[in-house]
Amino acid sequence: MRDGSTTTRREFLLDAAATSVAFGALAADLSAAARSAEVDVLASQQPAATGLPTRVLGRTGERVSILCLGGWHIGSVKDPSEAIRIMHAAVDEGMTFFDNCWDYHDGGSEEVMGRALADGRRGKVFLMTKNCERDYAGSMKCLDDSLRRLRTDRIDLWQFHEIIYDNDPDWVFEKGGLKAALEAKKAGKVRHIGFTGHKDPRIHLSMLAKPFDWDACQFPVNALDVHYRSFQKQVLPVCLKNKVGVIGMKGFGGGNGIARGAGLSVEEAYRYALSQPVASQVVGMTTLEQLKQNVALARDFKPLSNSEQNALVEKVRPFATDGRFEHFKSTQNFDGPVHRRQHGFQT
């Protein structure tokens, strides 16, 4: 495959990989092993005969579409029939990585997704949902509920949700959550195990330092993140070095497109995110029109050049260094009610 000149696809992707570490500290922090892994992630991208390009999800070896359908947003669609139409169209277009969580819309997101996949499309989807509990019994209940709502006998990726408080990593191990996940995997109910969070890179690093080889890790990946409590600078290299599959989220900044307030368009924001060594980027969609726009962007995706990435990073610098848009890092406003209650905070 050629890029229009005499450059080979491998050379093109090596250059693209270099662009995603072009800015300062991230490039300096990456070890040789992490840099090599970053190249591997981007080089693993393959176009599909029909559908979206895919990349490999870390050590799992699984191929996932480079865009992942966001579970919270699909559960917010008021008409369940419309939500199902969006999901059917997503699968048919090649967006075959689906995100969800036990507590999204009090289980409503899992319920409607289960209905959408019950028509035979389940076998075409790499299905991820999340466990909100930290203890053994609660985790097992979460799993049973999710399997029932999603109308499936297995979860392809089960992630511990919102590891956002300092003691969450300890709780997952000490209270039996990981024990439950391992038993579920042995029973064939769960295939791969990971965790998510959006609050502080330091907490993610604590989780990654635990004595367990995580299959996947999900965190914010966007141009603003580079400047404030950066997951890309601190967590991404560790994941790459240890073959942990990276799933990006909040590519448009989270909330109601807060990256727009920093002057980024949807296309700029998601092209930036996909130029990083993520296996997939979770995207929230509530209409068929949004789905079509995102599919078009991903189907023709080419990594941003070095100068293009630097320009976007510098464009948001005046608005990003103090975290004014990334409230999910500095406040409890984005913390889920389940997790607030676990830690004794009001909901």
Disulfide bonds with the S-S distance in Angstrom:
none
